Amino acid sequence: MRENHTDDALLRFAYGQMIEHFSDKQVREAAAVRVRDFVAARHPVPASQAPAESRQAVADMAETGVHFFEPFLTRQQCIEVLRHISQLPVYDNQSYSGSSRTPLLFEQVRNTVPVASYRVDHILQVPHLLEAALSPAIRDLAAAYLGCMPTMYGCNMYWSFPGHDLVRGVQHFHRDFDDLRFVTLFILLNDVSDAAGSHEFVQGSHRRDINLERFANWHGEHARSGEEAELKQQYRDPRILFAPNPYIDPLIHAIFGDRILRIAGSAGTTFAEDNFGLHRGVPPKGPRLLFWARYGYGPNAYSARVTPERVPASWLRSRIGDDETLRYLTRMLIDWDA
Ligand SMILES: O=C(O)CCC(=O)C(=O)O
């Protein structure tokens, strides 16, 4: 439900502030357990549709922070997405909420901005994307990883274009602090090569123990270069690894170089991540289009900042159906009373 009252908005804001400022992983995990129990006591988790697959997916997420699915979209469906969005306005930021909110044409932005996105309410009306975001496999994974009924609280689709400086927030290694725990579904919507435009994820970096262990081991080893010696001087406290947007790519490469997974593939490539783990988009050599949807405990730090126009359910029912679980899952993006 969209809260219109100041009290609800204030609570959401306060909870969002708390999530964003508790970068300490241990504190986050302890708080996540309480929030999980709160949600689980009110909303039973529906039975998994494919328990064995979901167990594997959760095991991957717990260990590395990433899981690969069979593609949720065919090449033909990706082409239909591209065809549909050619009629839509784009906005000059990686998310509509951070943009100037001036509707622009794709041709106007492709050579002038590094990233451009679409409105969430437009994205939900693009064929195939919402269906993909509601696929049983991601719903199962999100429920099992969160330990309760998930809430799909956000989605995005954006272009990255070549020929610009790295975009802070997405093209440098960073963690996202949307919720105390959350899952992102990513789908590449056009072909992405390994050399350019891949998505990078630091395997294991969503785990506190691995960050601390890697940092300590790295400090214990001899520096391999003058630059690395300087990094060791500069960064003595491992808490830097948990800071929001710290701008520390050289440090990440030094500590986690062998754990950086480059994800590329043909249109339709589908994977999930725990985006508390370090990740970034590599600037592409040609326009690259990415879709994501995110699942968490409910209103959170992300939704305290980003409140998209909800789409009336009457526009979407013929595509996605209507049941209590679906209403709960999508309530922050779809207006089920309209
Ligand atoms: O473009 C990408 O691959 C990175 C996406 C990202 O960092 C994010 O959505 O938080």
The ligand as an SDF file (V2000), in Angstrom:
LIG
                    3D

 10  9  0  0  0  0  0  0  0  0999 V2000
   25.1190   -1.9910  -14.6480 O   0  0  0  0  0  0  0  0  0  0  0  0
   25.4690   -2.8730  -13.8790 C   0  0  0  0  0  0  0  0  0  0  0  0
   25.8310   -3.9830  -14.2790 O   0  0  0  0  0  0  0  0  0  0  0  0
   25.5510   -2.5820  -12.4020 C   0  0  0  0  0  0  0  0  0  0  0  0
   24.2180   -2.3910  -11.7700 C   0  0  0  0  0  0  0  0  0  0  0  0
   24.3360   -1.8840  -10.3880 C   0  0  0  0  0  0  0  0  0  0  0  0
   25.3880   -1.6380   -9.8860 O   0  0  0  0  0  0  0  0  0  0  0  0
   23.1950   -1.6570   -9.5940 C   0  0  0  0  0  0  0  0  0  0  0  0
   22.0830   -1.7340  -10.1390 O   0  0  0  0  0  0  0  0  0  0  0  0
   23.3320   -1.4040   -8.3730 O   0  0  0  0  0  0  0  0  0  0  0  0
  1  2  2  0
  2  3  1  0
  2  4  1  0
  4  5  1  0
  5  6  1  0
  6  7  2  0
  6  8  1  0
  8  9  2  0
  8 10  1  0
M  END
$$$$
